[in-house]
Amino acid sequence: LDIMAYLKIAYGNRERKNLFRIMNKPLRYIEREDIGEVFDLNKICHKYEGKPYIQKRITELDKDLNKISRMSLFLGINYIRKKIGYDECLKSKYYNDSIKLEEKLSLCDMIQELSKGCEDINQLAEMIKASEGNAAFEKQTSNQLMLLTLHGSKGLEFEKVFLMDCNEQNIPHHKARTPNEIEEERRMFYVGMT
């Protein structure tokens, strides 16, 4: 759950998997390979010298996380959804699938509502776990098969990944002719594997 990853980071959990989950939701142009073993937004920001638009987004993320850390869970979730733009991110991702969009927004509503009675993130996690018997919640969080392009998989992690059609003409693509284009194809294949 992306909202929980935002909250975990804001409240001090600096596991990389949480950052991988939210770093480009909404899009911040952070590359997975630019995240070191230790979670440090300042170090990540330095890697984008010469790209002020990315540095600005990373700095804004850091400020937003600091603000969330001083809020109640309910207000923090509201901030993530409205101010950071998580709801808009969902709308843009699922603009062709109104049913899926409605499901995702309903899940966000459910988590936000659950947060009202919680004192801390651990209690919220327990409430979410207790709600897993709820059919609507189960529908949102059940294991799913996801079909993604290599570009679409950036920043995501899965326990099992199958790369299809990994043969010449597909990867590298037959239109990639120059050394730079072939290198870009190689890089994208690496993104898919990792």
Disulfide bonds with the S-S distance in Angstrom:
none
